[in-house]
Amino acid sequence: MKRLSHLVWLVRWLQRLGSAVLRRRKLLDLLPSLLSRSRRLLYDRRTGRWHGFRVRPQLSDYWAYDQCLATSALDFDRFPQGATLKARYAEMVARGRVPVILDCGANIGFSAFWLGSEFPAAKVIAVEPDAENVRLAAYNTRACPNVTLLQGAVASADCRLALTHTDKGADAFRTELDATGEVKGYAIASLVTQAGASLDDLLLAKIDIEGFERELFSANTEWVQHAQAIVIETHDWMLPGQATAHALLQAISRRPRDFLVDGEHILSFRL
């Protein structure tokens, strides 16, 4: 059965590679899981460099790699708003500012690698609650000196959190408020301050926190209006009847912004 699954992934890899070549995507995925179950190899057309990554032989790691890198789900150049985002990034750098990017729910580092490579003059703070995921993320982002990994999670205010659902896979860890919890929770504003910046420097926040967006957007959401772009995965599908996206939608709709739905993501761009 395992070999059959890798044959299926081989077919998927061939489809992706052909699509990437024809569409001139920025990254080419060159090593299928059938040949190596624990490593991946990319060629970056932007820089002419090769990059190796580690994955665990489990579906969640394959999907994360597939989404973030092999299919370039975070490539904002696919949208007209991407040009505006890049222009604002360039303006910030030209003024001597350091743009801040937050990767909240960084898993094993693929999204942080993409963001760090795409915006090399930015400071990327990648936040992930699980220690093993952080260890792998450190390896997978080693080519990006502008990426800083932080073991923790995001919340509406600085707090302590407990890690739950640890038996559901490495991409399904959830957090809940717990005064004695082992995970430190950081407010978005606190993360920006730790980066030595102000909210005006917040270029982008990517958020995938398994339903905890309900708590994150429940208070202290002034940062939303400063962020040039927000990319978030919502989880009402996973937690029916809990309205996990309600506070998020209220927070991001207070002022006019452009909104796009792209696969699992909601994209919100500042006007």
C-alpha positions as a LaTeX table, in Angstrom:
\begin{tabular}{lrrr}
\hline
Residue & $x$ (\AA) & $y$ (\AA) & $z$ (\AA) \\
\hline
Met1 & 0.00 & 0.00 & 0.00 \\
Lys2 & 2.82 & 2.42 & 0.84 \\
Arg3 & 4.48 & 1.78 & $-2.51$ \\
Leu4 & 1.16 & 2.33 & $-4.28$ \\
Ser5 & 0.75 & 5.69 & $-2.51$ \\
His6 & 4.21 & 6.74 & $-3.66$ \\
Leu7 & 3.33 & 5.73 & $-7.23$ \\
Val8 & 0.29 & 8.00 & $-6.96$ \\
Trp9 & 2.57 & 10.80 & $-5.73$ \\
Leu10 & 4.91 & 10.08 & $-8.67$ \\
Val11 & 2.07 & 10.72 & $-11.12$ \\
Arg12 & 1.20 & 13.89 & $-9.22$ \\
Trp13 & 4.83 & 14.97 & $-9.28$ \\
Leu14 & 5.04 & 14.51 & $-13.05$ \\
Gln15 & 1.89 & 16.59 & $-13.51$ \\
Arg16 & 3.25 & 19.34 & $-11.25$ \\
Leu17 & 6.64 & 19.39 & $-12.96$ \\
Gly18 & 5.08 & 19.69 & $-16.39$ \\
Ser19 & 2.80 & 22.47 & $-15.19$ \\
Ala20 & 5.69 & 24.30 & $-13.53$ \\
Val21 & 7.79 & 24.19 & $-16.69$ \\
Leu22 & 4.95 & 25.32 & $-18.95$ \\
Arg23 & 3.82 & 28.10 & $-16.61$ \\
Arg24 & 7.38 & 29.14 & $-15.80$ \\
Arg25 & 6.88 & 28.86 & $-12.07$ \\
Lys26 & 9.67 & 30.16 & $-9.90$ \\
Leu27 & 10.44 & 26.80 & $-8.31$ \\
Leu28 & 10.94 & 23.39 & $-9.91$ \\
Asp29 & 10.39 & 20.30 & $-7.75$ \\
Leu30 & 12.95 & 17.77 & $-8.95$ \\
Leu31 & 12.85 & 14.79 & $-6.57$ \\
Pro32 & 9.71 & 12.63 & $-6.27$ \\
Ser33 & 8.93 & 10.74 & $-3.06$ \\
Leu34 & 9.31 & 7.44 & $-4.90$ \\
Leu35 & 13.06 & 8.10 & $-5.12$ \\
Ser36 & 13.48 & 9.61 & $-1.66$ \\
Arg37 & 10.92 & 9.54 & 1.12 \\
Ser38 & 12.79 & 11.88 & 3.44 \\
Arg39 & 14.27 & 14.53 & 1.15 \\
Arg40 & 13.12 & 17.01 & $-1.47$ \\
Leu41 & 15.09 & 18.99 & $-4.01$ \\
Leu42 & 14.13 & 22.30 & $-5.60$ \\
Tyr43 & 15.66 & 24.48 & $-8.28$ \\
Asp44 & 14.96 & 28.17 & $-7.73$ \\
Arg45 & 14.73 & 29.96 & $-11.06$ \\
Arg46 & 14.87 & 33.35 & $-9.32$ \\
Thr47 & 18.35 & 32.81 & $-7.94$ \\
Gly48 & 19.70 & 29.88 & $-9.96$ \\
Arg49 & 20.26 & 27.95 & $-6.73$ \\
Trp50 & 19.43 & 24.41 & $-5.64$ \\
His51 & 17.80 & 23.77 & $-2.27$ \\
Gly52 & 17.41 & 20.53 & $-0.35$ \\
Phe53 & 14.69 & 19.94 & 2.25 \\
Arg54 & 13.89 & 17.29 & 4.80 \\
Val55 & 10.48 & 15.73 & 5.24 \\
Arg56 & 9.17 & 12.92 & 7.38 \\
Pro57 & 7.64 & 10.01 & 5.47 \\
Gln58 & 4.13 & 11.11 & 6.32 \\
Leu59 & 1.33 & 12.62 & 4.30 \\
Ser60 & 1.14 & 15.89 & 6.23 \\
Asp61 & 4.74 & 16.79 & 5.35 \\
Tyr62 & 4.20 & 15.88 & 1.70 \\
Trp63 & 1.09 & 18.06 & 1.52 \\
Ala64 & 2.84 & 21.00 & 3.19 \\
Tyr65 & 5.73 & 20.82 & 0.74 \\
Asp66 & 3.35 & 20.34 & $-2.17$ \\
Gln67 & 1.25 & 23.37 & $-1.28$ \\
Cys68 & 3.89 & 25.86 & $-0.18$ \\
Leu69 & 6.67 & 25.12 & $-2.65$ \\
Ala70 & 5.87 & 22.65 & $-5.42$ \\
Thr71 & 2.68 & 24.46 & $-6.45$ \\
Ser72 & 3.71 & 27.92 & $-5.17$ \\
Ala73 & 0.45 & 28.61 & $-3.34$ \\
Leu74 & 1.99 & 31.71 & $-1.72$ \\
Asp75 & 3.14 & 33.29 & $-4.97$ \\
Phe76 & 1.22 & 36.58 & $-4.88$ \\
Asp77 & 2.45 & 37.50 & $-8.35$ \\
Arg78 & $-0.48$ & 35.43 & $-9.63$ \\
Phe79 & $-2.80$ & 38.27 & $-8.63$ \\
Pro80 & $-2.86$ & 41.97 & $-9.59$ \\
Gln81 & $-2.61$ & 42.85 & $-5.88$ \\
Gly82 & 0.75 & 41.07 & $-5.80$ \\
Ala83 & 2.33 & 43.87 & $-7.83$ \\
Thr84 & 1.06 & 46.43 & $-5.33$ \\
Leu85 & 2.41 & 44.37 & $-2.44$ \\
Lys86 & 5.83 & 44.15 & $-4.09$ \\
Ala87 & 5.79 & 47.90 & $-4.76$ \\
Arg88 & 5.04 & 48.67 & $-1.11$ \\
Tyr89 & 7.77 & 46.27 & $-0.05$ \\
Ala90 & 10.23 & 48.09 & $-2.32$ \\
Glu91 & 9.10 & 51.47 & $-0.98$ \\
Met92 & 9.68 & 50.37 & 2.61 \\
Val93 & 13.16 & 49.11 & 1.79 \\
Ala94 & 13.97 & 52.31 & $-0.13$ \\
Arg95 & 13.01 & 54.36 & 2.96 \\
Gly96 & 15.44 & 52.33 & 5.06 \\
Arg97 & 12.70 & 50.36 & 6.81 \\
Val98 & 12.82 & 46.61 & 7.35 \\
Pro99 & 9.50 & 45.02 & 6.34 \\
Val100 & 8.21 & 42.45 & 8.81 \\
Ile101 & 6.53 & 39.21 & 7.76 \\
Leu102 & 4.85 & 36.92 & 10.28 \\
Asp103 & 4.42 & 33.22 & 9.53 \\
Cys104 & 2.00 & 32.07 & 12.20 \\
Gly105 & 1.77 & 28.29 & 12.16 \\
Ala106 & 5.03 & 27.68 & 10.30 \\
Asn107 & 4.93 & 23.86 & 10.50 \\
Ile108 & 8.29 & 22.57 & 9.18 \\
Gly109 & 9.38 & 25.74 & 7.47 \\
Phe110 & 8.26 & 25.57 & 3.84 \\
Ser111 & 6.10 & 28.70 & 3.97 \\
Ala112 & 8.86 & 30.55 & 5.85 \\
Phe113 & 11.38 & 29.51 & 3.19 \\
Trp114 & 9.14 & 30.82 & 0.43 \\
Leu115 & 8.46 & 34.12 & 2.19 \\
Gly116 & 12.10 & 34.60 & 3.16 \\
Ser117 & 13.23 & 33.94 & $-0.41$ \\
Glu118 & 10.54 & 36.04 & $-2.05$ \\
Phe119 & 11.17 & 39.03 & 0.23 \\
Pro120 & 14.91 & 38.83 & 1.02 \\
Ala121 & 15.10 & 42.30 & 2.61 \\
Ala122 & 12.27 & 41.51 & 5.02 \\
Lys123 & 12.53 & 40.08 & 8.51 \\
Val124 & 10.46 & 36.89 & 8.68 \\
Ile125 & 9.33 & 35.72 & 12.13 \\
Ala126 & 8.15 & 32.12 & 11.88 \\
Val127 & 6.11 & 30.95 & 14.87 \\
Glu128 & 5.41 & 27.26 & 15.48 \\
Pro129 & 4.33 & 25.57 & 18.74 \\
Asp130 & 5.76 & 22.06 & 18.23 \\
Ala131 & 9.43 & 21.50 & 19.05 \\
Glu132 & 10.00 & 18.77 & 16.44 \\
Asn133 & 8.44 & 20.91 & 13.72 \\
Val134 & 10.69 & 23.80 & 14.77 \\
Arg135 & 13.75 & 21.56 & 14.52 \\
Leu136 & 12.89 & 20.55 & 10.96 \\
Ala137 & 11.99 & 24.13 & 10.08 \\
Ala138 & 15.45 & 25.26 & 11.16 \\
Tyr139 & 16.99 & 22.91 & 8.60 \\
Asn140 & 14.51 & 23.76 & 5.85 \\
Thr141 & 15.05 & 27.51 & 6.22 \\
Arg142 & 18.84 & 27.40 & 6.62 \\
Ala143 & 19.29 & 29.15 & 3.26 \\
Cys144 & 17.26 & 32.15 & 4.50 \\
Pro145 & 19.24 & 34.24 & 7.00 \\
Asn146 & 16.30 & 36.64 & 7.29 \\
Val147 & 14.07 & 33.95 & 8.85 \\
Thr148 & 13.90 & 33.74 & 12.66 \\
Leu149 & 12.16 & 30.73 & 14.19 \\
Leu150 & 10.24 & 31.08 & 17.42 \\
Gln151 & 8.72 & 28.16 & 19.30 \\
Gly152 & 5.34 & 29.43 & 20.43 \\
Ala153 & 1.96 & 30.44 & 19.06 \\
Val154 & $-0.05$ & 33.58 & 18.36 \\
Ala155 & $-2.96$ & 34.82 & 20.45 \\
Ser156 & $-4.90$ & 38.02 & 21.01 \\
Ala157 & $-2.55$ & 38.88 & 23.92 \\
Asp158 & 0.66 & 37.55 & 25.43 \\
Cys159 & $-0.30$ & 34.46 & 27.42 \\
Arg160 & 0.35 & 30.79 & 28.11 \\
Leu161 & $-1.16$ & 28.07 & 25.94 \\
Ala162 & $-1.50$ & 24.30 & 25.98 \\
Leu163 & $-0.80$ & 22.18 & 22.91 \\
Thr164 & $-3.65$ & 19.81 & 22.08 \\
His165 & $-4.56$ & 17.20 & 19.47 \\
Thr166 & $-0.97$ & 16.00 & 19.42 \\
Asp167 & $-2.16$ & 12.62 & 18.13 \\
Lys168 & $-3.73$ & 14.06 & 14.96 \\
Gly169 & $-0.56$ & 14.57 & 12.94 \\
Ala170 & 2.22 & 17.13 & 12.73 \\
Asp171 & 0.07 & 19.60 & 10.81 \\
Ala172 & $-2.94$ & 19.45 & 13.15 \\
Phe173 & $-1.61$ & 20.70 & 16.48 \\
Arg174 & $-4.05$ & 23.05 & 18.17 \\
Thr175 & $-3.64$ & 25.45 & 21.06 \\
Glu176 & $-5.95$ & 26.54 & 23.85 \\
Leu177 & $-5.64$ & 29.10 & 26.61 \\
Asp178 & $-4.08$ & 27.60 & 29.74 \\
Ala179 & $-2.34$ & 29.65 & 32.44 \\
Thr180 & $-0.03$ & 26.69 & 33.17 \\
Gly181 & 0.48 & 25.69 & 29.53 \\
Glu182 & 3.87 & 24.79 & 28.13 \\
Val183 & 3.57 & 27.04 & 25.04 \\
Lys184 & 4.12 & 30.79 & 25.11 \\
Gly185 & 1.48 & 32.83 & 23.28 \\
Tyr186 & 2.46 & 36.06 & 21.55 \\
Ala187 & 0.25 & 38.92 & 20.46 \\
Ile188 & 0.88 & 40.07 & 16.89 \\
Ala189 & 2.01 & 43.48 & 18.15 \\
Ser190 & 4.50 & 41.78 & 20.50 \\
Leu191 & 6.04 & 39.83 & 17.63 \\
Val192 & 6.47 & 43.00 & 15.59 \\
Thr193 & 8.08 & 44.72 & 18.56 \\
Gln194 & 10.46 & 41.78 & 19.03 \\
Ala195 & 11.49 & 42.27 & 15.43 \\
Gly196 & 12.54 & 45.81 & 16.35 \\
Ala197 & 9.80 & 47.32 & 14.23 \\
Ser198 & 6.44 & 49.08 & 14.44 \\
Leu199 & 3.07 & 48.01 & 13.11 \\
Asp200 & 3.63 & 50.33 & 10.13 \\
Asp201 & 6.38 & 47.92 & 9.07 \\
Leu202 & 4.05 & 44.90 & 8.98 \\
Leu203 & 4.08 & 43.80 & 5.36 \\
Leu204 & 2.34 & 40.44 & 5.58 \\
Ala205 & 0.85 & 38.01 & 8.07 \\
Lys206 & 0.32 & 34.40 & 7.03 \\
Ile207 & $-1.90$ & 32.58 & 9.54 \\
Asp208 & $-2.75$ & 28.88 & 9.74 \\
Ile209 & $-3.49$ & 28.07 & 13.38 \\
Glu210 & $-6.05$ & 25.26 & 13.27 \\
Gly211 & $-9.11$ & 27.15 & 14.48 \\
Phe212 & $-7.40$ & 29.37 & 17.07 \\
Glu213 & $-8.08$ & 32.31 & 14.77 \\
Arg214 & $-11.30$ & 32.65 & 16.77 \\
Glu215 & $-9.23$ & 33.72 & 19.80 \\
Leu216 & $-6.56$ & 35.62 & 17.86 \\
Phe217 & $-9.10$ & 37.99 & 16.31 \\
Ser218 & $-11.25$ & 38.33 & 19.44 \\
Ala219 & $-9.33$ & 41.40 & 20.72 \\
Asn220 & $-6.36$ & 43.69 & 20.01 \\
Thr221 & $-6.84$ & 43.62 & 16.25 \\
Glu222 & $-5.48$ & 47.08 & 15.47 \\
Trp223 & $-2.61$ & 45.38 & 13.64 \\
Val224 & $-5.03$ & 44.24 & 10.91 \\
Gln225 & $-5.33$ & 47.72 & 9.43 \\
His226 & $-1.54$ & 48.07 & 9.29 \\
Ala227 & $-0.84$ & 44.79 & 7.52 \\
Gln228 & $-0.34$ & 45.24 & 3.79 \\
Ala229 & $-1.53$ & 41.67 & 3.25 \\
Ile230 & $-3.05$ & 38.88 & 5.32 \\
Val231 & $-3.21$ & 35.27 & 4.17 \\
Ile232 & $-5.25$ & 32.99 & 6.38 \\
Glu233 & $-6.69$ & 29.50 & 6.33 \\
Thr234 & $-10.03$ & 29.25 & 8.11 \\
His235 & $-11.31$ & 26.12 & 9.88 \\
Asp236 & $-15.09$ & 26.24 & 10.07 \\
Trp237 & $-15.00$ & 23.07 & 7.98 \\
Met238 & $-13.05$ & 21.36 & 10.76 \\
Leu239 & $-14.95$ & 22.84 & 13.72 \\
Pro240 & $-18.59$ & 23.14 & 12.61 \\
Gly241 & $-20.91$ & 25.18 & 14.79 \\
Gln242 & $-18.10$ & 27.11 & 16.51 \\
Ala243 & $-17.97$ & 30.13 & 14.18 \\
Thr244 & $-14.18$ & 30.17 & 14.22 \\
Ala245 & $-14.07$ & 32.66 & 11.32 \\
His246 & $-16.62$ & 35.12 & 12.75 \\
Ala247 & $-14.20$ & 37.40 & 14.64 \\
Leu248 & $-11.74$ & 37.24 & 11.74 \\
Leu249 & $-14.32$ & 38.40 & 9.21 \\
Gln250 & $-15.40$ & 41.24 & 11.50 \\
Ala251 & $-11.82$ & 42.41 & 11.99 \\
Ile252 & $-10.78$ & 42.38 & 8.34 \\
Ser253 & $-13.98$ & 44.02 & 7.06 \\
Arg254 & $-13.88$ & 47.19 & 9.19 \\
Arg255 & $-12.15$ & 49.13 & 6.44 \\
Pro256 & $-12.14$ & 48.66 & 2.66 \\
Arg257 & $-9.69$ & 45.97 & 1.58 \\
Asp258 & $-9.45$ & 43.67 & $-1.41$ \\
Phe259 & $-10.44$ & 40.08 & $-0.66$ \\
Leu260 & $-9.62$ & 36.98 & $-2.66$ \\
Val261 & $-10.39$ & 33.33 & $-2.06$ \\
Asp262 & $-7.66$ & 31.03 & $-3.33$ \\
Gly263 & $-8.04$ & 27.36 & $-2.49$ \\
Glu264 & $-7.84$ & 27.03 & 1.30 \\
His265 & $-6.79$ & 30.65 & 1.79 \\
Ile266 & $-8.52$ & 33.98 & 2.25 \\
Leu267 & $-6.28$ & 36.80 & 1.04 \\
Ser268 & $-6.85$ & 40.34 & 2.29 \\
Phe269 & $-4.92$ & 43.26 & 0.77 \\
Arg270 & $-4.73$ & 46.75 & 2.18 \\
Leu271 & $-5.91$ & 49.45 & $-0.26$ \\
\hline
\end{tabular}
